[in-house]
Amino acid sequence: MNFRMVQMSRQVAQDEVRRIRFRTLLAILAGLLLLGVAITRPVSAAAYLVINTNDAGPGSLRDAINSANASIGVNDQIFFAIPGVGVQTITPLSQLPALTDPAGVMIDGFSQPGSGGVPAPFPPSPGFMLIELDGASAGGSHGLVIQSPGNIIQGLVINNFEQDGIHIEATPFPTTMNIIANNYIGMEPDGITVKGNGRVASAYWAGVAIVGSLVTPGLAINNNIIANLISGNYAEGVSIQSLAGNDVGLNTVQFNYIGTDITGMIDCGNFHDGVYLGEGTHDNIVDQNLISGNDFEGVCIIGSAEASIRTHSNHVTHNKIGLKADLSQLSNTLS
């Protein structure tokens, strides 16, 4: 066996180990969701409390994120205890700080008193969603930006931003093991009314985007988008794409409703694809989702022969595509 073949054999073995580890984690997470168990951090984690809907200052979400980023190496938690009854809407006036601590932070919308959020895979988050991030006044911004490993985002409503709802960007760390679970992205808190992200159609934005970096190439691998409602966004529901010099792959999209309302019965489609896999991304898993009502393909997998871009080894399994939750027809336009 020549040297090149040995290298290839080792690479195949390493890839298989990564897949096994990844699927083991996924099975654990899916089991917790099926049992209705919220994802939690260790007791020793540093905690920051959001107590108002202000854009900045003490007790604001912006201040909590800044504090978590400054607490380097500590598993941080951001909880909510905003006074008042019903939905509490935070309207940022500019881009919220990116999550950059290598130890990660958990932002837990289910901590808001009265939320009644019940983490569950199907349908996603059937409880009360009481923390809303509305991007109406944020200008050219994403809802949340993740540039570090080990973050958990759950129990939030993220809508009306000009760019991506959640933007997960490759870094040299790498950006890995992030969990986006039980959120409404592109919808109002009722889970029925569309209020999409990407509302300024200057680029192909998404409800949730996992992308390579144009500034500092890196990796975005083993991230998990689980049990969310992702609808009404321009352009894609979920977009996973690599760029030159980056490695974006081994991510999972599972148990989501993509393109419908929370009942899985009403068309609230994303303006382009339900799930987009392109620009060389690889080994992603799209599994057990409801993907219907979107205006282009349900799932689009694309590369470029001219540019020698290979989008490969992606797995699309056990999804309901072009169907309602009751299995009656709700087509994606180009399916």
Secondary structure, DSSP 8 states (H G I E B T S, - for coil): --HHHHHHHHHHHHHHHHHHHHHHHHHHHHHHHHTT------TTSEEEEE-S--SSSTTSHHHHHHHHHHSTTS-EEEEE---SSS-EEE--SS----B--TT-EEEEGGGSTT------TTTT--S---EEEE-TTS-S--SEEE-SSS-EEES-EEE--SS-SEEEE-BTTTEES-EEES-EESB-TTSSSB--S--S-SS--EEEEEE--SSS--EEES-EEES-EE-S-SSEEEEEE--TT-EEE--EEES-EESB-TTS-SB---SS-SEEEETT-BS-EEES-EE-S-SS-SEEEE-BTTTTB--B--EEES-EESB-TTS-B---TT-
